[in-house]
Each structure stands twice: as C-alpha cells, then as structure tokens.
Amino acid sequence: MSTDPTEPGATDDESPPSYEQARAELVEVVQQLETGGTTLEESLALWERGEALATLCQQWLDGARERLDAVIEADRETDDG
C-alpha cells in the first residue's frame, strides 16, 4: 500500500481498499501503462500493482458471490420447509 496519502488508494491505516477504491486505482494504473512514458522499472512496478489490485477486486467479487449464494440457499431452504 502506498505511504503517500495523495496517491490513489492510499489510506491512513493499512486496511485494504474497498472494491470501488481498488477498481478506481486499477483503472488509473491501466491508463498509465497504456499511455506509456514510464521507465521499465516504473512500468514493472505499475504492472505488479495492477496485478495486486486485480487480485483484490476478484477477492471482493468472490466474497460477494459467496454471500449471495448463501442468501439464495437460505431462501430455498425456507421455501422448502
């Protein structure tokens, strides 16, 4: 996580960003990579950050899917019982 509070996704504490924050930062990372003009080292760092953000977004989505599946299953059990 960034230590510069002016950078996207930076927070005062070390809690992970919300899905929306991670996605917004990922969009910015992709735009920077597409625009170019960065050194190889900077591009690699951006790529790594993008991969981490994409993984975090996927974890958020997987968690949401699990919650929805649990609610649907509980609803089915209520309807059957």
C-alpha positions in Angstrom: 0.0 0.0 0.0 1.2 3.5 -0.8 2.5 5.7 2.0 1.8 8.9 0.2 -1.7 10.0 1.2 -2.1 11.9 -2.1 -1.8 8.8 -4.2 -4.9 6.8 -5.3 -5.8 4.0 -2.9 -3.6 5.4 0.0 -5.2 5.3 3.4 -4.2 6.4 6.9 -4.2 2.9 8.2 -3.1 -0.3 6.5 -6.7 -1.7 5.9 -7.2 -2.9 2.3 -9.1 -0.6 0.0 -12.8 -1.1 -0.8 -13.7 -2.8 -4.1 -14.5 0.6 -5.5 -11.2 2.1 -4.4 -9.2 -0.8 -5.7 -11.1 -0.7 -9.0 -10.6 3.0 -9.4 -6.9 2.7 -8.7 -6.6 -0.3 -11.1 -8.2 1.9 -13.9 -5.6 4.6 -13.2 -2.8 2.0 -13.3 -4.0 0.6 -16.7 -4.3 4.2 -18.1 -0.7 4.9 -17.0 0.6 1.7 -18.6 -1.4 2.4 -21.8 -0.1 6.0 -22.0 3.5 4.9 -21.7 6.3 7.4 -21.0 7.5 5.5 -17.9 10.7 3.7 -17.4 10.9 -0.1 -17.5 11.2 -0.2 -13.7 8.2 2.1 -13.3 6.2 0.0 -15.8 7.0 -3.2 -13.9 6.0 -1.6 -10.6 2.7 -0.4 -12.2 2.1 -3.9 -13.6 2.8 -5.5 -10.2 0.4 -3.0 -8.5 -2.2 -3.7 -11.2 -1.9 -7.4 -10.6 -2.3 -7.0 -6.8 -5.4 -4.7 -7.3 -6.9 -7.1 -9.8 -6.5 -10.0 -7.3 -8.0 -7.8 -4.5 -11.0 -6.9 -6.8 -11.5 -10.6 -7.6 -11.5 -11.5 -3.9 -14.1 -8.8 -3.2 -16.3 -10.2 -6.1 -15.8 -13.8 -4.9 -16.8 -12.8 -1.4 -19.9 -11.1 -2.7 -20.8 -14.1 -4.8 -20.5 -16.4 -1.7 -22.7 -14.1 0.3 -25.4 -14.1 -2.5 -25.2 -17.9 -2.8 -25.7 -18.2 0.9 -28.7 -16.0 0.9 -30.2 -17.8 -2.1 -29.7 -21.2 -0.5 -31.2 -20.0 2.8 -34.2 -18.7 0.9 -34.6 -22.0 -0.9 -34.5 -23.9 2.4 -37.1 -21.5 3.9 -39.4 -22.1 0.8 -38.9 -25.9 1.0 -39.5 -26.1 4.8 
